[in-house]
């Protein structure tokens, strides 16, 4: 049996708390089954890069990590990955920063990952590279002589051609994707944007799932990621979740809860969400004192200036809304800058009559699926979902909105609060069916089976090649 080698920016080791994300759980399961290895950055900084690999094994999952220099983190992670690619791929060209040092650091660190991983890889291993931090890694592994089956999955949107061409050396970066055998995206929209770029900018050809450039053909597919729906549903009725549910409900004093859970990031539409909620309070004074918005927004990437700006903006907006509408025993906004374990988060979701998931652009957005999975089947809440989230292509029975429009946010909250139980149950049942059927295991199999098919094609052709020789 072939081993699976997972390579990503960060490694998530299994833990007994049960609070790992769905992606980490799915990959860990695959690594156990195949006796594979997860390779990535340790998260630690070293004064001088030595190439030393830290090996570990936790609950049957082997990991191999390296420490990076401070300059590496500044240029590769904070720089090219999160100041250049992240804003550009989320359609925020106004925030993208282009610097030669960033690009140089990005390529240098990818080469370090290639140097680290290549001695660990055996000829029959399957290599699965993840996300925008590692786009050129496949080509660097090929340059070291590796002929393994290799796949790449992009967990964020692929931008339209008209935006991608603003990236210096964009064709050189995209060319490296043709070192992989299978390239995956969450939605048909992102896949179509990739195809369009290959045809229009690089003169490649597209034939169904097969994309050809300069004589090299790869498979490019849409394969939406899911969650472990059954596990999350169980977590929603666990002791920890039930305790959190009761705590939240007591604090609300019979008021309706609207919940948002997002990393503190400009792509999540938090400023627009607060403005839409303020519009709701302005237009519907009859709902004052009867509703509370709880926004959970753990800080992220604090070293990046644009993230500091969004935090300051939200602090000010939450204060302004509470200052304008609060009463002595009611505040319309609870703004929380901390994260919660998954079981407690499931209890918060279950306590909320409305899940407000309104990113301006998102590859998928698993919070939407988690909110659905956490609901009480007999009294489910209503999901309000941005049509610009990847999840909107699957969760069509959510209330789909334009997050840029305060009026649509306000109207959707009003509609959700008044929605009859039978309609809530019908919408939830439809969404839950999708969440359960296209879960995290389905996603993993969808992608890895394509890579296995590449192997079968090679094996089927091998006798013919030998005969021809």
Secondary structure, 3 states (H helix, E strand, C coil): CCCEEEEEEECCCCCCCCCCCHHHHHHHHHHHHHCCEEEEEEEEECCCCCCCCEEEEECCEEEEEEEECHHHHHHHHHHHHHHHHHHHHCCCCCCCCCCHHHHHHHHHHHHHHHHHHHCCCCCCCEEEEECHHHCCHHHHHHHCCCCCEEEEECCCCCCCHHHHCCCCCHHHHHHHHHHCCEEEECCHHHHHHHHHHHHHHHCCEEECCEEEECCEEEEEEECCCCCCHHHHHHHCCCHHHHHHHHHHHHHHCCCEEEEEECCCCHHHCHHHHHHHHHHHHHHCHHHCCCEEEEEECCCCCCCCHHHHHHHHHHHHHHHHHHHHHCECCECCEEEECCCCCHHHHHHHHHHCCEEEECCCCECCCHHHHHHHHCCCCCCCCEEEEECCEHHHHCCCCCEEECCCCHHHHHHHHHHHHHCCHHHHHHHHHHHHHHHHHCCHHHHHHHHHHHHHHHHHHHHHHHHHHHHHC
